[in-house]
Amino acid sequence: MLMPINDNKPRLWVRLFLNPLKHKRGKRAKIRRRVRMDVFPFNAFTLGRASIIEDFATINNGVGDVHIGDKTIIGLGNVIIGPVSIGNDVMLAQHVVVSGLNHGYEDTSIPPKEQGVVCRQITISDGVWIGANSVVTSGVTIGKQAVIGAGSVVTKDVPAFSVAVGNPAKVIKRFNFETQRWERL
């Protein structure tokens, strides 16, 4: 009843009547008109104050909660699939994919789309900047003030105050608090 058969987005009455009662949006938070909001009432969705979700983004909480902190920017064409927790003052550039969902593929006699799904929490801490065309895979934690270079594929945790780039992403710099500089490893 919540979504049509063979469709992954909620019915109009769910979007208009149930979701506004269940989900929370902070003051001055903006969701642009061309955002695909596939949010359902059975999982949480929160958008912090003064945060913005830009056009052509897709937000999906069908398999896990999606929490977006205060003063966070979700860039053009981003895809956010729960379970995901994004902190305050985070910047996601254009075409970033953050997905806590993976399809099973172990049984070769069944197509992957018919096998179960595995969901693992993604945590993006405060002050993180993720460059354009990057991918953050399920189960990853990105520490405070970390920077992810454009086009990176983050498959493992990234420590706080570090810069990670590449496929798979590797830490190439860390902030030295004694010298107050970013230093190559």
C-alpha positions, 0 to 999 in steps of 0.5 A, a space after each residue: 500500500 505504501 508504494 506501487 508494485 515494481 516501483 521504489 518510490 512512495 505513493 503520492 498520499 504517503 509523500 503528502 500526508 504521512 511523511 510530513 508527520 514522520 520526518 523532521 526538517 530544520 529551520 531554513 533547510 531547503 530541498 530543491 524542487 527537482 530532488 527525488 525523495 524516496 523516503 518512507 514513514 517506516 524509517 527515519 529521515 531528518 534534515 538539519 537546520 540551514 542544510 540544502 539538498 540540490 537539484 537532481 539528488 536522490 534520497 532513499 531511506 527504504 532500507 535504513 535511516 538517513 540523517 543529515 546534520 546542520 549546515 550541510 550541502 548535498 550537491 547536484 545529482 547526489 545519491 544517498 541510500 540509507 543507513 547513512 548518518 551525515 554530520 554538520 557542516 559537511 560538503 558533498 560535491 556533484 554526483 557523489 554516491 553514498 550507499 549503505 546498501 549492497 545486493 547479495 551475489 553469492 548464489 550463482 543460480 539466482 540473479 543478484 536482484 532476487 537475492 537478499 540485501 546487506 545494509 551497513 551503516 555509513 557515518 560521515 562526521 562533521 566538517 567532511 568534504 567529499 569531492 565530485 564523482 566519489 563513491 562511499 561504500 557501505 560500512 565506512 566511517 569518515 572522520 571529522 574534517 577529512 577530505 575525500 578527493 574527487 573521483 575516489 572510491 572509499 571502501 575503508 574507514 578514513 581517519 579524522 583530519 586526513 586527505 584520502 584519494 584514489 580507487 580504492 581511496 588511500 590516505 595521502 596527508 594528515 593534519 599536524 597540529 604541532 606545525 598547523 600544516 597538512 603533511 604528506 605521508 
